[in-house]
Structures are given as C-alpha cells and as structure tokens.
Amino acid sequence: MSDARSIPARTTRAVLLVCGSSVLFEGYDVGSLGAVLPALAADRHWSLTPMQLGALGSYALAGMFFGGMAIGTLGDLLGRRRMLLACVALFSLTMAGAALAPTPFWFGLCRFLGGLGLGGVIPVAAALTIEYSPPARRSFNYGMMYSGYSLGILCAALAAMALLPAWGWRGVMAVGALPLLALVPMARALPESLEYLAARGRQSEAKALAARLGVTGEHLVAQSASTHERAGLRDVVAAIFARRRLRATVCFWIALFCGMLLVYGLNTWLPMIMRKQGYDLGSSLTFLLVFSLTSACGGVVLGKIADRFGARATVALAYAVGALAIAALMTRNALVVSYALVALAGIGSISASLILTGHLTHFYPSHARGAATGWALSFARFGAMCGPLMGGYIASVGANWSWNFVAFAVTGLVAALAVAALPSRSRVEEGEGGELPGDAREARDAADRGAQLS
C-alpha cells in the first residue's frame, strides 16, 4: 500500500481526540484498582485476604489477554470504529457493575469482562491513529495518543484522593462509568477505517467516505486493482505469520514482552526497592510519580525523534539507555541524579514500548494492523505478569535488592537487541512484491513453490 496520501488536519485531530480519549479512559480503569486497593483491603464487609486482593487485580489482566487478540482481529474483520466504541462501552459498563458489586465474585467478574474491552482499545486505536496520520507524523501522533494512558492513571490517583474519604472505593469505580456519556459525540466524530472498507471490498463506501473527509491517496484502491477479494481471517493470520514476516513478528513479540515486564515490574517494585536503598517513603513514592510522568512526555518526544530518524533505531537506543539507567540505580546517588535515572528508565521502558507498538502497527499491511497489534500485546501480557513475579522471586530467595536492577537492566538490553534485529519494512515489502489478497496471493505462492521445485 502506498503512503502517497493527503489527510486533512481536522480529520487527524478528530481521530486523535477520540482515540486519545479512549486510551485515557482505559488508563483510568487500569489505574483505579491500584488506587482503591488499600480501601478494598480495609473493607470490613468483604474481609479480603492478600491472595484475594491479588486475584482481583489479575482478573482484568486476564481479560485483556483475550481481548487484545479477539478485538484486534474483529476490528480488522468487522470494523475498527464500531469495535473501539464497543470496547469503551464494555469497560465503562463493567466499571459501573464493579461499583455496585455485592460480592467479590461479582466484582472480579466485572473486572474480567471489562478487561476484554480494555485489551481491545489499544490495537484498534493504534490502527486508526496510524491510518489517519500523515506519514511524516505517525510516531509523533501515536505518542500523543498513547500519552493519554499515563494521564488516565494519574486521573485515577487524583480521583481516589478526592473521593475515597467521602465515597469510598465504590465512588472511585463509579467515575469509570462516565465515558458512557461521551459515546455519542465520539461516534459522531470518529470515521470508519478506509483501509477496513477497502479490504472488505466496499470500494464505493470507501470512496464516498474519503470524499466527505477530504482524504485522497492511492490507499483508497483495494489491495489489488485486478481483484475484489475480501481479506478474511486466513489473510489476516497469514499476514502476521508469513515466512517473510516471521522474523519481524518474533522480534516484536520478544521486545514487547520485555517492555511490559519492565513497565509492570518497575511500577510494582520501584518504591519498595528505593526504600531498601535508604530513601524515605516520600522520596520513594515520588520516584514512581517521576517514572510515570516522564514516560508520558517521553512518548511524545520519542515519537518526534522516530519520525525523523526512524522508529527502529530510536526505540532500540531508548531501550538501551533505559537499561543503562536502571543499572546505574544500583549505586546510591544524589537525589536529583536518582530522579534523572528513574526518568530515563521510564522513557526506556514505557515510552519505548509505546513507540514500538506504533511501529508494529505500521509495519504490517493495512488489513491486518489491528490483529497484529492485538496479538503482540496479548503475548506481552505474559511479560506484564512476569514483572511483579520477578521482583517477588528475588525478594523471596533473600537476594540483595540490587539484583532487581540487574534483572531489569538485562531485560531492557534484550528488548534493545530484539528491536535492533528487526528487518526493515521496505525490505519485507520488496521481498513480497506487494500485498495481494485471496486467490491472487495463492497463485503467486503456488508459482513460487513451483519455481523452487524446478
């Protein structure tokens, strides 16, 4: 698919606003549980044990694992616009359900069902953001859109501070249902994916929508001018695991696995590790704030750099710098130096991972963008689960706290190497000779096999 396109700024802004808001709502949902966890633990009506509290925290993550694969794929097959709106509606309704839950079982069920929607937001929002961004600003716009995630977590913390004393944890969860009020204006502002319409053979609808939006370019033509084959599930899966893309898929999955391990591992253990190093409680909590806020700003900065110098080199360097910063935290430094190192660690984990996700979304053909992103992020959820466990294991065996920094630094280095090993998108496309759907691709592959046999 050609990148020769013209997208009006108003269309790009509308898509960024809706997708960024959706990601912000997701960040609030994800951050809300951590914000209310102490209040849940103190709830005398439920009397939850630490194991039960941990289980409640894992239900949404389990739902996100399945949601990332399912919703990302369905977005490519049934429409990205409708799936994004459905995800926002689902996790908002389940937040209302969690606020009204009579028992821990119903609370956990609502969190799991909400996780299905949470896992689907990023793949679909990523595909729409990349599609409706000018080629020269894709990474920057993606960083802007994804920065809403960190802002959502920050909003959850602020809401908890304001509402917990008077309304308890149910009030904080109830705020997460407010995105339902935004669904109608979001539906009006967000256009359907032109790439989706073209891939489904709905050329007249794609051209009519493009004319209304003022979008022009060769991407409005179906993936082959000589065929009207619709891209189905087989085509979507083949685009991800085709022989020519297998190396890229493996590298993306490894890097995002390591990135999510860093994000969730450091988010969980950073304050405690810094306390072990001798910092007081206030400073230790500030480290977590610095880690989160700099990553939100860092995503925008890295996106700008990636647009100019290339996403692969930018992300690999960011992971490597993050790994070095984490390793440098092994020694006791001046407070301002430690803050700077933690800031670099945030950029080299959260910011690098979000720009890598945007690069992944653009790397795959248009008819498989949502599925490729969703599947990769679902695999990365295992890294998210391993991060807190790795810190817990190091503590359980009685190892020195500094081994946490060693383990996280090595993880960052592995992520950097995996990104450096990625093939270039242009080389993969040249090897394919273009994207062909359905029968045309089968005929080409059959010819290739025949040539190999001869």
Residue pairs with C-beta under 8 A, 6 or more apart in sequence:
1 195
1 218
1 219
1 223
1 365
1 366
1 435
2 217
2 218
2 219
3 135
3 219
4 217
4 218
4 219
5 134
5 135
5 215
5 216
5 217
5 218
5 219
6 214
6 215
6 216
6 217
7 132
7 133
7 134
7 213
7 215
7 217
8 213
8 214
8 215
11 132
11 191
11 213
11 214
11 215
12 132
12 133
12 134
12 141
14 189
14 190
14 191
15 128
15 129
15 132
15 133
15 190
15 191
16 129
16 132
16 133
16 141
16 144
16 145
17 189
18 84
18 186
18 189
18 190
19 84
19 125
19 128
19 129
19 145
19 190
20 144
20 145
20 147
20 148
21 148
21 179
21 182
21 186
22 84
22 87
22 88
22 121
22 125
22 148
22 179
22 186
23 121
23 122
23 125
23 145
23 146
23 148
23 149
23 152
24 148
24 149
24 151
24 152
24 155
25 88
25 91
25 92
25 152
25 176
25 179
25 182
26 91
26 118
26 121
26 122
26 149
26 152
27 148
27 149
27 150
27 151
27 152
27 153
27 154
27 155
27 156
28 152
28 153
28 155
28 156
28 159
28 175
28 176
29 60
29 91
29 95
29 114
29 118
29 152
29 156
29 176
30 60
30 118
30 149
30 152
30 153
30 156
31 152
31 153
31 154
31 155
31 156
31 157
32 95
32 156
32 159
32 160
32 172
32 173
32 175
32 176
33 56
33 57
33 60
33 111
34 57
34 156
35 156
35 157
35 159
35 160
35 172
36 160
36 164
36 169
36 172
36 173
37 53
37 57
39 164
39 168
39 169
39 172
40 46
40 48
40 53
40 56
40 169
41 48
41 50
41 53
43 169
46 103
46 104
48 56
48 104
52 104
55 108
56 104
56 107
56 108
56 111
58 385
59 108
59 109
59 111
59 112
59 115
60 111
60 112
60 114
60 115
60 118
61 115
61 381
61 384
61 385
62 112
62 115
63 111
63 112
63 113
63 114
63 115
63 116
63 117
63 118
63 119
64 115
64 116
64 118
64 119
64 378
64 381
65 115
65 119
65 378
65 381
66 115
66 116
66 119
66 378
67 87
67 115
67 116
67 117
67 118
67 119
67 120
67 374
68 119
68 120
68 122
68 123
68 374
68 375
68 377
68 378
68 381
69 119
69 371
69 374
69 375
69 378
70 116
70 120
70 374
71 83
71 86
71 87
71 116
71 117
71 119
71 120
71 121
71 123
71 124
71 370
71 374
72 120
72 123
72 124
72 370
72 371
72 372
72 373
72 374
72 375
72 377
73 233
73 236
73 370
73 371
73 374
73 375
74 83
74 120
75 83
75 84
75 120
75 123
75 124
75 127
75 196
75 370
75 371
75 374
76 127
76 196
76 199
76 231
76 236
76 367
76 368
76 369
76 370
76 371
77 232
77 233
77 236
79 192
79 193
79 196
80 124
80 127
80 128
80 192
80 193
80 196
80 370
81 128
81 187
81 190
81 191
81 192
81 193
82 192
83 120
83 124
83 370
84 120
84 121
84 124
84 125
84 128
84 190
85 183
85 186
85 187
85 190
86 117
87 116
87 117
87 118
87 120
87 121
87 124
88 117
88 121
88 179
88 182
88 183
88 186
89 117
89 180
89 183
90 113
90 114
90 116
90 117
91 114
91 115
91 117
91 118
91 121
91 176
92 176
92 177
92 178
92 179
92 180
93 114
93 177
93 180
94 110
94 111
94 113
94 114
94 117
95 110
95 114
95 173
95 174
95 175
95 176
95 177
96 173
96 174
96 176
96 177
96 180
97 106
97 110
97 113
98 107
98 110
98 111
98 114
98 173
98 176
99 170
99 171
99 173
99 174
99 176
99 177
100 170
101 107
101 110
119 374
119 377
119 378
119 381
120 374
122 146
122 357
122 373
122 374
122 377
123 361
123 370
123 371
123 373
123 374
123 377
124 370
125 145
126 142
126 145
126 357
126 358
126 361
126 369
126 370
126 373
127 193
127 195
127 361
127 369
127 370
127 373
128 190
128 193
129 138
129 141
129 142
129 145
129 358
129 361
130 138
130 142
130 358
130 361
130 362
130 369
131 193
131 194
131 195
131 366
131 369
132 191
132 215
133 141
133 142
136 307
137 307
138 307
138 358
138 362
139 302
139 303
139 304
139 306
139 307
139 311
139 314
139 355
139 358
139 359
140 300
140 303
140 304
140 306
140 307
141 303
142 303
142 354
142 355
142 357
142 358
142 361
143 299
143 300
143 301
143 302
143 303
143 304
143 351
143 354
143 355
143 358
144 299
144 300
144 303
146 299
146 354
146 357
146 358
147 296
147 297
147 299
147 300
149 296
149 354
150 292
150 293
150 295
150 296
150 299
150 350
151 296
153 292
154 292
154 293
156 172
159 172
159 175
160 172
163 171
163 172
163 175
164 171
164 172
167 174
191 209
191 213
192 209
194 206
194 209
194 210
194 215
194 219
194 220
195 219
195 366
195 367
195 369
196 367
197 203
197 205
197 206
197 209
198 206
198 219
198 220
198 221
198 222
198 223
198 366
199 222
199 223
199 230
199 231
199 366
199 367
199 437
200 230
200 231
201 222
201 228
201 229
201 230
203 222
203 228
206 220
207 220
209 215
210 216
210 220
219 366
222 228
222 437
223 231
223 365
223 366
223 367
223 435
223 436
223 437
224 434
224 435
224 436
224 437
224 440
226 440
227 436
227 437
227 438
227 439
227 440
229 437
229 438
229 439
229 440
230 437
230 438
231 367
231 368
231 437
231 438
232 438
235 367
235 368
235 437
235 438
235 441
236 367
236 368
236 371
237 371
238 441
239 245
239 364
239 365
239 367
239 368
239 371
239 372
239 435
240 249
240 364
240 368
240 371
240 372
240 375
241 249
242 432
244 428
244 431
244 432
245 364
245 428
247 421
247 422
247 423
248 363
248 422
248 423
248 428
249 372
249 376
251 418
251 419
251 421
251 422
252 356
252 360
252 363
252 376
252 418
252 422
253 376
253 379
253 380
254 414
254 415
254 418
255 315
255 319
255 353
255 356
255 415
255 418
255 419
256 353
256 356
256 357
256 360
256 376
256 377
256 379
256 380
256 383
257 379
257 380
257 382
257 383
258 319
258 383
258 411
258 412
258 414
258 415
258 418
259 319
259 349
259 350
259 352
259 353
259 356
259 380
259 383
259 415
260 353
260 380
260 381
260 383
260 384
260 387
261 383
261 384
261 386
261 387
261 390
261 411
262 322
262 345
262 348
262 349
262 353
262 387
262 408
262 411
262 412
262 415
263 349
263 350
263 353
263 384
263 387
264 383
264 384
264 385
264 387
264 388
265 386
265 387
265 388
265 390
265 391
265 408
265 411
266 291
266 326
266 345
266 346
266 349
266 387
266 408
267 288
267 291
267 292
267 387
268 387
268 388
268 391
269 388
269 391
269 404
270 284
270 287
270 288
270 291
270 342
271 284
271 285
271 287
271 288
272 284
273 391
273 401
273 404
273 405
274 283
274 284
274 287
274 338
275 281
275 284
276 401
277 329
277 332
277 401
278 332
279 287
279 335
279 338
283 335
286 339
287 338
287 339
287 342
290 339
290 342
290 343
290 346
291 342
291 343
291 345
291 346
291 350
292 346
292 350
293 346
294 342
294 343
294 346
294 347
295 346
295 347
295 349
295 350
295 351
296 350
298 343
298 346
298 347
298 350
298 351
299 350
299 351
299 354
299 355
301 347
301 351
302 314
302 315
302 318
302 347
302 351
302 352
302 355
303 355
303 358
305 314
306 314
306 315
306 355
306 358
306 359
311 355
311 356
311 358
311 359
311 362
312 359
312 419
312 420
312 422
312 424
314 355
315 352
315 355
315 356
315 359
315 419
316 416
316 417
316 419
316 420
317 416
318 347
318 348
318 351
318 352
318 355
319 348
319 349
319 352
319 412
319 413
319 415
319 416
319 419
320 348
320 412
320 413
320 416
321 344
321 347
321 348
322 344
322 345
322 346
322 347
322 348
322 349
322 352
322 412
323 348
323 408
323 409
323 410
323 411
323 412
323 413
323 415
323 416
324 344
324 409
325 341
325 342
325 344
325 345
325 348
326 341
326 345
326 348
326 405
326 408
326 409
326 412
327 405
327 406
327 409
328 341
329 338
329 341
329 342
329 345
329 405
330 402
330 405
330 406
333 341
348 412
349 412
352 415
356 419
357 373
357 376
357 377
360 372
360 373
360 376
361 369
361 372
361 373
362 369
362 425
363 372
363 425
363 428
364 372
365 435
367 435
367 437
390 404
390 407
391 404
394 401
394 403
394 404
394 407
429 435
433 444
436 444
